[in-house]
Amino acid sequence: MKQILFCLLLICYSKTIAQTLVSDKAKNNNPVFKGWYADPEGIIFDKTYWIYPTFSAPYEKQFFLDAFSSKDLTHWTKHSRILDTSAVKWAKKAIWAPSIIKHKNKYFLFFGANDIQSDNEIGGIGIAAASKPEGPYKDYLGKPLVDKFYNGAQPIDQFVFKDKDGQCYLIYGGWRHCNIGKLKADFTGFVPFEDKTVFKEITPENYVEGPFMFIRNNKYYFMWSEGGWTGPDYCVAYAIADSPMGPFKRIGKILEQDPKIATGAGHHSVIKAPDSDKYFIVYHRRPLTETDGNSRETCIEEMHFDENGFIKPVVITNEGVKPHVIK
Protein backbone atom coordinates (compact mmCIF):
# COMPACT_ATOMS: atom_id res chain seq x y z
CA MET A 1 0.00 0.00 0.00
CA LYS A 2 2.84 2.39 0.89
CA GLN A 3 4.49 1.65 -2.44
CA ILE A 4 1.25 2.47 -4.30
CA LEU A 5 0.86 5.74 -2.40
CA PHE A 6 4.50 6.62 -3.07
CA CYS A 7 4.04 5.93 -6.79
CA LEU A 8 0.90 8.09 -6.90
CA LEU A 9 2.70 10.94 -5.12
CA LEU A 10 5.65 10.60 -7.51
CA ILE A 11 3.32 10.77 -10.54
CA CYS A 12 1.56 13.85 -9.15
CA TYR A 13 4.91 15.50 -8.39
CA SER A 14 6.21 14.74 -11.89
CA LYS A 15 3.06 16.22 -13.46
CA THR A 16 3.45 19.35 -11.33
CA ILE A 17 7.09 19.75 -12.41
CA ALA A 18 6.13 19.20 -16.07
CA GLN A 19 3.30 21.71 -15.84
CA THR A 20 5.64 24.21 -14.19
CA LEU A 21 8.16 23.79 -17.00
CA VAL A 22 5.46 24.23 -19.63
CA SER A 23 4.10 27.23 -17.75
CA ASP A 24 7.57 28.78 -17.49
CA LYS A 25 8.07 28.26 -21.21
CA ALA A 26 4.74 29.91 -21.90
CA LYS A 27 5.72 32.86 -19.70
CA ASN A 28 9.20 33.35 -21.12
CA ASN A 29 9.41 33.28 -24.90
CA ASN A 30 12.13 35.93 -25.23
CA PRO A 31 14.61 35.34 -26.71
CA VAL A 32 12.66 33.34 -29.27
CA PHE A 33 15.56 30.99 -30.05
CA LYS A 34 19.01 30.27 -28.65
CA GLY A 35 22.19 31.84 -29.92
CA TRP A 36 23.55 35.26 -30.70
CA TYR A 37 21.45 36.68 -33.54
CA ALA A 38 20.74 40.27 -34.54
CA ASP A 39 19.05 42.45 -37.20
CA PRO A 40 16.12 40.02 -37.59
CA GLU A 41 13.75 40.24 -40.51
CA GLY A 42 10.42 38.55 -39.80
CA ILE A 43 8.08 37.52 -42.61
CA ILE A 44 5.31 35.02 -43.41
CA PHE A 45 5.49 32.43 -46.19
CA ASP A 46 2.61 29.96 -46.64
CA LYS A 47 1.17 30.36 -43.13
CA THR A 48 4.61 29.90 -41.59
CA TYR A 49 6.54 32.57 -39.71
CA TRP A 50 10.15 33.01 -40.71
CA ILE A 51 12.99 35.00 -39.17
CA TYR A 52 16.17 35.75 -41.08
CA PRO A 53 18.76 37.26 -38.71
CA THR A 54 22.42 38.19 -38.73
CA PHE A 55 24.70 35.66 -37.05
CA SER A 56 26.07 38.02 -34.41
CA ALA A 57 29.84 37.61 -34.24
CA PRO A 58 33.03 39.51 -35.13
CA TYR A 59 32.99 40.41 -38.84
CA GLU A 60 35.57 37.78 -39.81
CA LYS A 61 33.35 35.05 -38.31
CA GLN A 62 30.13 36.50 -39.68
CA PHE A 63 30.30 34.69 -43.02
CA PHE A 64 27.00 32.77 -43.06
CA LEU A 65 23.28 33.17 -42.38
CA ASP A 66 20.86 30.88 -40.54
CA ALA A 67 17.06 31.06 -40.69
CA PHE A 68 14.29 30.01 -38.31
CA SER A 69 10.69 28.95 -38.97
CA SER A 70 7.64 28.57 -36.74
CA LYS A 71 3.94 27.79 -37.02
CA ASP A 72 3.01 29.61 -33.80
CA LEU A 73 5.66 32.28 -33.04
CA THR A 74 6.90 30.33 -30.01
CA HIS A 75 8.36 27.03 -31.26
CA TRP A 76 11.15 27.54 -33.79
CA THR A 77 13.03 25.27 -36.18
CA LYS A 78 16.58 26.23 -37.13
CA HIS A 79 17.71 26.05 -40.77
CA SER A 80 21.49 26.19 -40.68
CA ARG A 81 23.70 28.01 -43.16
CA ILE A 82 21.10 28.87 -45.76
CA LEU A 83 23.79 31.11 -47.29
CA ASP A 84 27.52 31.45 -46.80
CA THR A 85 30.45 33.05 -48.58
CA SER A 86 31.23 29.89 -50.55
CA ALA A 87 28.12 30.69 -52.61
CA VAL A 88 29.00 34.38 -53.03
CA LYS A 89 32.57 34.63 -54.32
CA TRP A 90 32.90 38.39 -53.90
CA ALA A 91 31.71 38.32 -50.27
CA LYS A 92 34.55 37.61 -47.87
CA LYS A 93 33.18 38.63 -44.46
CA ALA A 94 30.41 40.36 -42.56
CA ILE A 95 27.31 39.02 -44.30
CA TRP A 96 24.49 40.63 -42.38
CA ALA A 97 21.06 42.27 -42.10
CA PRO A 98 19.20 39.96 -44.52
CA SER A 99 15.95 41.04 -46.17
CA ILE A 100 13.83 38.59 -48.11
CA ILE A 101 10.94 38.67 -50.55
CA LYS A 102 9.04 36.07 -52.59
CA HIS A 103 8.94 37.18 -56.20
CA LYS A 104 7.77 35.20 -59.21
CA ASN A 105 7.86 31.91 -57.25
CA LYS A 106 11.45 32.42 -56.13
CA TYR A 107 12.88 33.68 -52.88
CA PHE A 108 15.32 36.57 -53.08
CA LEU A 109 17.54 37.21 -50.10
CA PHE A 110 19.20 40.63 -50.02
CA PHE A 111 22.25 41.01 -47.78
CA GLY A 112 25.15 43.32 -47.00
CA ALA A 113 28.73 42.06 -47.21
CA ASN A 114 32.32 43.14 -46.54
CA ASP A 115 31.38 46.35 -44.66
CA ILE A 116 33.04 48.54 -47.28
CA GLN A 117 34.24 51.95 -46.15
CA SER A 118 34.80 53.54 -49.56
CA ASP A 119 34.04 53.21 -53.28
CA ASN A 120 37.46 51.63 -53.78
CA GLU A 121 36.57 48.41 -51.94
CA ILE A 122 34.71 45.34 -53.17
CA GLY A 123 31.41 44.70 -51.44
CA GLY A 124 28.05 46.26 -50.69
CA ILE A 125 24.53 44.90 -51.12
CA GLY A 126 24.05 41.55 -52.85
CA ILE A 127 21.22 39.18 -53.74
CA ALA A 128 20.97 35.42 -53.36
CA ALA A 129 18.10 33.33 -54.73
CA ALA A 130 16.49 29.99 -53.91
CA SER A 131 13.41 27.94 -54.76
CA LYS A 132 12.49 27.42 -51.07
CA PRO A 133 12.51 29.82 -48.11
CA GLU A 134 15.09 27.65 -46.33
CA GLY A 135 17.40 27.67 -49.34
CA PRO A 136 20.07 26.81 -50.13
CA TYR A 137 20.68 30.28 -51.60
CA LYS A 138 23.07 31.03 -54.45
CA ASP A 139 24.48 34.31 -55.68
CA TYR A 140 21.96 35.84 -58.09
CA LEU A 141 24.03 38.49 -59.86
CA GLY A 142 27.63 37.36 -59.42
CA LYS A 143 28.41 40.86 -58.15
CA PRO A 144 26.92 43.40 -55.71
CA LEU A 145 23.66 45.09 -56.62
CA VAL A 146 24.88 48.29 -54.93
CA ASP A 147 28.62 48.70 -54.47
CA LYS A 148 29.12 52.46 -54.15
CA PHE A 149 28.24 55.27 -51.75
CA TYR A 150 25.31 57.31 -53.09
CA ASN A 151 24.07 60.40 -51.25
CA GLY A 152 26.51 59.53 -48.46
CA ALA A 153 24.80 56.21 -47.63
CA GLN A 154 26.99 53.21 -46.90
CA PRO A 155 25.55 50.28 -48.91
CA ILE A 156 24.31 48.21 -45.95
CA ASP A 157 21.09 47.47 -44.02
CA GLN A 158 18.95 46.71 -47.04
CA PHE A 159 15.19 46.30 -46.95
CA VAL A 160 13.03 45.23 -49.90
CA PHE A 161 9.63 46.90 -49.91
CA LYS A 162 6.74 45.89 -52.16
CA ASP A 163 4.21 48.68 -52.77
CA LYS A 164 0.46 48.27 -53.34
CA ASP A 165 0.93 48.40 -57.11
CA GLY A 166 3.46 45.57 -57.05
CA GLN A 167 6.51 47.80 -57.56
CA CYS A 168 9.46 46.71 -55.43
CA TYR A 169 11.90 49.19 -53.91
CA LEU A 170 15.24 48.82 -52.20
CA ILE A 171 15.51 50.98 -49.08
CA TYR A 172 18.94 50.97 -47.51
CA GLY A 173 21.75 52.88 -45.90
CA GLY A 174 24.20 53.34 -43.09
CA TRP A 175 26.29 56.31 -41.98
CA ARG A 176 23.13 58.31 -41.18
CA HIS A 177 21.85 58.38 -44.76
CA CYS A 178 18.94 56.39 -46.24
CA ASN A 179 18.23 55.88 -49.94
CA ILE A 180 15.35 54.42 -51.92
CA GLY A 181 15.64 52.95 -55.40
CA LYS A 182 13.08 51.42 -57.76
CA LEU A 183 14.03 47.80 -58.55
CA LYS A 184 13.71 46.32 -62.02
CA ALA A 185 11.13 43.55 -62.33
CA ASP A 186 13.89 40.91 -62.49
CA PHE A 187 15.94 42.45 -59.65
CA THR A 188 19.01 42.85 -61.86
CA GLY A 189 19.24 46.58 -61.28
CA PHE A 190 17.23 49.77 -60.91
CA VAL A 191 14.73 51.79 -62.92
CA PRO A 192 15.68 55.51 -62.81
CA PHE A 193 13.14 57.97 -61.49
CA GLU A 194 11.60 60.57 -63.82
CA ASP A 195 14.44 63.00 -63.13
CA LYS A 196 16.96 60.31 -64.20
CA THR A 197 18.34 59.78 -60.70
CA VAL A 198 18.69 56.17 -59.52
CA PHE A 199 18.61 56.71 -55.76
CA LYS A 200 16.69 59.30 -53.81
CA GLU A 201 17.56 60.19 -50.25
CA ILE A 202 14.66 59.88 -47.77
CA THR A 203 16.68 60.29 -44.56
CA PRO A 204 14.54 61.41 -41.60
CA GLU A 205 15.81 63.23 -38.53
CA ASN A 206 18.14 61.14 -36.31
CA TYR A 207 18.28 58.24 -38.78
CA VAL A 208 21.29 55.95 -38.32
CA GLU A 209 20.53 52.53 -39.88
CA GLY A 210 18.13 49.58 -40.11
CA PRO A 211 15.25 50.92 -42.28
CA PHE A 212 11.89 49.14 -42.45
CA MET A 213 8.58 50.08 -44.08
CA PHE A 214 5.01 48.79 -44.03
CA ILE A 215 1.56 50.03 -45.07
CA ARG A 216 -1.38 50.37 -42.69
CA ASN A 217 -4.67 52.07 -43.62
CA ASN A 218 -3.04 53.42 -46.79
CA LYS A 219 -0.32 55.16 -44.78
CA TYR A 220 3.38 54.39 -45.15
CA TYR A 221 5.10 53.72 -41.85
CA PHE A 222 8.85 54.19 -42.14
CA MET A 223 10.95 52.92 -39.24
CA TRP A 224 14.67 52.97 -38.46
CA SER A 225 17.26 52.58 -35.69
CA GLU A 226 18.95 55.47 -33.92
CA GLY A 227 22.00 55.71 -31.66
CA GLY A 228 25.02 53.42 -31.54
CA TRP A 229 24.38 49.69 -31.82
CA THR A 230 26.67 48.88 -28.88
CA GLY A 231 25.39 51.66 -26.63
CA PRO A 232 22.44 52.36 -24.33
CA ASP A 233 20.91 54.88 -26.74
CA TYR A 234 20.15 52.32 -29.46
CA CYS A 235 16.42 52.44 -30.24
CA VAL A 236 13.75 52.40 -32.97
CA ALA A 237 11.88 55.50 -34.19
CA TYR A 238 9.35 56.07 -36.97
CA ALA A 239 7.54 58.45 -39.31
CA ILE A 240 4.35 58.29 -41.40
CA ALA A 241 3.80 59.53 -44.96
CA ASP A 242 1.44 59.15 -47.90
CA SER A 243 4.09 57.71 -50.22
CA PRO A 244 7.18 55.47 -49.97
CA MET A 245 9.12 58.52 -51.10
CA GLY A 246 8.07 60.51 -48.05
CA PRO A 247 8.69 63.15 -46.92
CA PHE A 248 9.18 61.44 -43.56
CA LYS A 249 8.96 63.67 -40.51
CA ARG A 250 10.14 61.91 -37.38
CA ILE A 251 7.36 61.23 -34.85
CA GLY A 252 9.36 59.63 -32.05
CA LYS A 253 10.80 56.50 -30.46
CA ILE A 254 8.71 53.37 -30.04
CA LEU A 255 11.28 50.76 -28.94
CA GLU A 256 14.21 51.21 -26.57
CA GLN A 257 16.07 49.41 -23.83
CA ASP A 258 14.77 48.76 -20.35
CA PRO A 259 17.58 48.61 -17.75
CA LYS A 260 15.54 46.00 -15.87
CA ILE A 261 15.17 43.69 -18.90
CA ALA A 262 17.87 44.20 -21.54
CA THR A 263 19.97 46.84 -23.30
CA GLY A 264 20.62 47.82 -26.91
CA ALA A 265 17.12 47.17 -28.25
CA GLY A 266 16.89 47.95 -31.96
CA HIS A 267 17.32 46.96 -35.63
CA HIS A 268 13.89 45.48 -36.07
CA SER A 269 11.20 44.35 -38.51
CA VAL A 270 7.41 44.05 -38.31
CA ILE A 271 5.10 41.11 -39.01
CA LYS A 272 1.34 41.51 -39.48
CA ALA A 273 -0.73 38.41 -38.85
CA PRO A 274 -2.83 37.97 -42.03
CA ASP A 275 -5.84 36.62 -40.15
CA SER A 276 -6.13 39.50 -37.67
CA ASP A 277 -5.04 43.06 -36.96
CA LYS A 278 -2.17 41.86 -34.78
CA TYR A 279 1.27 43.32 -35.42
CA PHE A 280 4.49 41.93 -34.02
CA ILE A 281 7.83 43.70 -33.79
CA VAL A 282 10.90 41.47 -34.14
CA TYR A 283 14.13 43.00 -32.82
CA HIS A 284 17.42 42.29 -31.14
CA ARG A 285 18.67 43.23 -27.69
CA ARG A 286 21.57 42.51 -25.34
CA PRO A 287 21.14 40.59 -22.07
CA LEU A 288 22.00 42.51 -18.90
CA THR A 289 24.76 40.00 -18.17
CA GLU A 290 26.60 40.75 -21.44
CA THR A 291 29.12 43.48 -22.27
CA ASP A 292 30.33 42.14 -25.63
CA GLY A 293 28.68 44.16 -28.41
CA ASN A 294 28.04 41.00 -30.43
CA SER A 295 26.09 39.28 -27.65
CA ARG A 296 22.68 40.02 -29.14
CA GLU A 297 19.56 37.88 -29.17
CA THR A 298 16.31 37.98 -31.13
CA CYS A 299 13.02 38.82 -29.40
CA ILE A 300 9.38 39.51 -30.32
CA GLU A 301 6.73 41.77 -28.78
CA GLU A 302 3.22 42.69 -29.86
CA MET A 303 2.97 46.19 -31.32
CA HIS A 304 -0.14 48.34 -30.84
CA PHE A 305 -1.60 51.51 -32.36
CA ASP A 306 -3.74 54.24 -30.86
CA GLU A 307 -7.02 55.53 -32.34
CA ASN A 308 -5.12 58.01 -34.52
CA GLY A 309 -2.85 55.38 -36.05
CA PHE A 310 0.25 56.28 -34.06
CA ILE A 311 2.40 53.43 -32.75
CA LYS A 312 2.27 53.02 -29.00
CA PRO A 313 5.62 52.62 -27.20
CA VAL A 314 6.57 48.96 -27.13
CA VAL A 315 7.22 47.40 -23.73
CA ILE A 316 10.09 44.91 -23.94
CA THR A 317 9.52 41.75 -21.92
CA ASN A 318 10.88 38.34 -21.08
CA GLU A 319 7.44 36.86 -21.74
CA GLY A 320 7.35 37.81 -25.41
CA VAL A 321 4.18 36.96 -27.30
CA LYS A 322 1.51 34.32 -26.92
CA PRO A 323 1.30 31.54 -29.53
CA HIS A 324 -0.46 32.65 -32.70
CA VAL A 325 -1.23 30.08 -35.39
CA ILE A 326 -2.24 31.51 -38.77
CA LYS A 327 -5.68 30.22 -39.76
C-alpha positions, 0 to 999 in steps of 0.5 A: 500500500505504501508503495502504491501511495508513493508511486501516486505521489511521484506521478503527481509531483512529476506532473506538477514539475512538467506543468511548471516547465510548460508554464515557465516556457509559456511565460518566457518566450524571449529570446525566441531561439538560442544563440547570438542573432541580430538584425532580424527580418520577420516575414510570413510564407505559406502560413509559416513565420520566418525569421532571417537574422544576422549571425552576431559575431566579429565580422571575420566570423560572420560569413553565413546566415541561418534562418528560423521557422515557426507555425506559432511564433513560439516554437522555432526550427533552425535552418542552418547556413542557408547562405555562406560566402562559398556561394558568393565569391565576392563576399569575404566577411560580414554578411548581415542584415538579410531582407527577403521577398518572394517574387515570381515563385522564387525567394530573393535574399538581399544582404550586406557584405564586406562592410566597405568603407569607400568606393574603392573596396569590393562589397556592398549589397548583394542578392541570393536566390532559392526555390524554397525559403530555407534555401540553399541560396546562391548568388543571383548576380555574381556581383553586388547590386549596390557597391558604391556610396550614393548620397553619403549612404553606406551600402548596408542594411537593405530592406526590400519593400513591395508597394500596393501596385506591385513595384518593389523598392530597395531601401537601404543605408548606413552612416546616417543616410537612407536611400530608396531605389526602384528595382527592375522587375527581375531584380538585376538593377534599378529603374531611374526615377523621372528626373533620371536619378537612380537613388533618392535620399529619404533620410529622416531626422536622427536616422542611423541605420536599419530601415523598415517600411510597411503600409497600414490604412493606406499610410506608409510607416517608415521605421529605423534605428537610432543611436550606436548599436553597442550603446544604451541609446540604441532604439527604434523611431518612426515616421508616417507619410502618404508615399514610400518617397516621403517626406518622412517627418520623425514622430518619435521613439517606439522601442528602446532598452529597459535597464531591468530587462535588456539593453541595446534594443533595436534593428527590427522588422514588423510582421502583421498576422494575415488573419487578424489586426495583430502586429508583431515587432521582431528586434534584437537586444543585449542581455543585462549580463553581457558586455560584448557588443556581439552578444545580441539575441532575437526577441518579439513583442506585440505592437499596438496603435492608438485611435489616430494610427500612431504606434504606441511605445513597445514594452520589452519583456521576457514573456514575449508573445503568446502563440499565434497560429495563422488560420 
